[in-house]
Amino acid sequence: MNWLVGWFGDAQQWLFESVVQPLLFYAGMANLLEDGYAATGWLLVGLVQIVIMVCVIAPLQLWRPVEAVTDRRAIRVDIIYTLIHRLGLFRLALFFTLDPLWDALMGRLHVLGMPAFHLDDIWPGITDNAWVSLLMYLLVFDLVEYWIHRGQHGYSWWWKLHAVHHSQRQMTVWSDDRNHLLDDVIHDTIIVLVAQLIGVAPGQFVAIVALTQLSQSLQHANVRMWFGRLGERLWISPRFHRRHHAVGIGHEPMAPVRNKKAHGNNFGVLLPWWDMLFGTANFELRYDPTGIRDQVRPDAAGRLRDYGQGFWSQQWRAILRLMGRA
């Protein structure tokens, strides 16, 4: 792992000195140089991800698409979501708002006697290996992500926000970050809290987030791909996740899923193991249309629900749903 860390550090240093540092000096924000260096790391991760998405995953969509592209405007909106998140704009907003509150809270708890804890210290000699330690933290975060996702579907108020993500009927490599901003704040707050509690190192945290985001980009791609009978049970494929987005299927308990109270199936983010363990896995080899039932099936009054077309309309209509006005 040392060569990868070294390469990333050199690239981060070059990008910071060439672009970010001059901008901070020009804006009179030299007091934020240390934070700017950390932000440069996230920016670099996002740039690498976008290059992989464009050069590797997008060609796969052209090679074996599930469906023809019919709504390019919806895809352009998804690109806006992707740029906001992958280039660090959303994280920058959190830095100036919620991060100081978290730092103050955790600092206060440590002053009051809460001991510092690192999960990889519980298995000395084994977790000293960087790859083993990374895998341990990845498993914990993936389990947390699974239950966050279950909550997004299980609580009606949370679903009203999360529905922004599922209302995309033209899924592509750009669809992963299509989320309501408040939904992202709730999600990131939980993840940061867990990171603080289990003591994950900053470098490992960045690596886990980067791997998770890139894998999810592939999962949402418009590509007819599955990993085989064994592979489907080792890592989540585009087929497995598309089943979660399927109209009238992914958001509702249906056979052969065992857990009828799960409000859907295939909630896993990286590993299908949690779905298999908690009875929410659906391994049917199908590629169904995606979206939400009330987008395509009228209610008793013959109306279809409008989830918004542009970025701001999607955000606003979710707020209206929370207020019971849409």
Residue pairs with C-beta under 8 A, 6 or more apart in sequence:
1 130
1 131
1 134
5 203
8 41
8 44
11 44
12 37
12 40
12 41
12 44
15 40
15 43
15 44
16 36
16 37
16 40
20 36
20 37
20 39
20 40
20 43
21 33
21 36
24 30
24 32
24 33
24 36
29 36
35 95
38 202
39 88
39 91
39 92
39 95
41 206
42 88
42 91
42 206
43 87
43 88
45 86
45 206
45 209
45 210
46 85
46 86
46 87
46 88
47 86
47 87
48 210
49 86
49 210
49 213
49 214
49 217
50 82
50 86
50 87
52 214
52 217
53 82
53 173
53 174
53 214
53 217
57 173
57 217
57 218
57 221
57 223
58 173
60 221
60 223
60 225
61 172
61 173
61 221
61 222
61 223
63 223
64 223
64 224
64 225
65 222
65 223
65 224
66 222
66 223
66 224
66 242
66 287
67 170
67 222
67 287
67 289
69 75
69 170
69 172
69 222
70 170
71 169
71 170
73 309
74 168
74 169
74 170
74 309
75 170
75 172
75 174
77 178
77 309
77 310
77 311
77 314
78 168
78 172
78 174
78 175
78 177
78 178
79 174
80 311
81 174
81 177
81 178
81 179
81 311
82 174
82 176
82 177
83 89
84 90
84 177
85 91
85 177
85 184
85 213
86 177
86 213
90 181
90 184
94 185
94 188
98 185
98 188
98 189
99 192
102 189
102 192
102 193
102 196
106 196
110 116
116 199
117 197
117 198
117 199
118 198
118 199
118 200
119 127
119 136
119 137
119 140
119 198
119 199
119 200
120 127
120 128
120 132
120 133
120 136
120 137
120 199
121 127
121 199
123 136
126 132
127 133
127 136
133 204
134 204
134 207
134 208
137 198
137 200
137 204
137 205
137 208
138 208
138 211
138 270
139 271
140 194
140 198
141 191
141 194
141 195
141 208
141 212
142 212
142 268
142 269
142 270
142 271
142 274
143 274
144 190
144 191
144 194
145 191
145 212
145 268
145 269
145 270
146 267
146 268
146 269
146 274
146 275
146 278
148 187
148 190
148 191
149 267
149 268
149 269
150 262
150 263
150 267
150 280
151 158
152 158
152 159
152 161
152 162
152 183
153 159
153 162
153 251
153 262
153 263
153 264
153 267
154 262
154 263
157 322
158 183
158 186
159 263
160 318
160 321
160 322
161 179
161 180
161 182
161 183
161 186
161 318
161 322
162 179
162 180
162 183
163 292
163 307
163 318
163 321
164 178
164 179
164 180
164 183
164 307
164 308
164 314
164 315
164 318
165 175
165 178
165 179
165 180
165 183
166 245
166 250
166 251
166 290
166 291
166 292
167 291
167 292
167 295
167 307
167 308
167 314
168 175
168 178
168 245
168 290
168 291
169 289
169 290
169 291
169 295
169 296
170 222
170 290
171 220
171 221
171 222
171 242
171 245
171 290
172 220
172 221
172 222
173 217
173 218
173 220
173 221
173 222
174 217
174 220
175 220
176 213
176 216
176 217
176 219
176 220
179 187
180 314
180 315
180 318
181 315
182 318
182 319
183 318
195 205
200 208
211 270
212 269
212 270
215 235
215 236
215 269
215 270
216 241
216 269
218 238
219 236
219 237
219 238
219 240
219 241
219 242
220 238
220 241
220 245
221 238
223 238
224 238
224 239
224 287
225 237
225 238
225 239
226 232
226 237
226 238
226 239
226 240
226 285
227 234
227 235
227 237
231 237
232 239
232 240
232 272
232 283
233 272
233 273
233 276
233 283
234 271
234 272
235 270
235 271
235 272
236 266
236 268
236 269
236 270
236 271
236 272
239 285
239 286
239 287
240 266
240 268
240 272
240 283
241 266
242 287
242 288
242 290
243 249
243 250
243 265
243 266
243 282
243 284
243 286
243 288
244 250
244 264
244 265
244 266
244 267
245 290
245 291
246 286
246 288
246 289
246 290
247 288
247 289
247 290
247 291
247 292
247 293
247 295
247 296
248 293
248 297
249 265
249 282
249 288
250 264
250 265
250 266
250 290
251 263
251 264
251 292
251 293
252 263
252 264
252 293
253 259
253 260
253 261
253 262
253 263
253 264
253 265
254 265
254 282
256 282
256 284
257 265
257 279
257 280
257 281
257 282
258 279
258 280
259 278
259 279
259 280
262 278
262 279
262 280
264 280
265 275
265 280
265 281
265 282
266 272
266 275
266 280
266 281
266 282
267 274
267 275
267 280
268 274
268 275
268 281
272 281
274 280
275 281
275 282
289 296
292 305
292 307
294 304
294 305
295 304
295 305
295 307
296 304
297 304
298 304
299 305
305 326
306 317
306 326
307 314
307 317
308 314
308 315
308 316
308 317
308 318
317 326
320 326
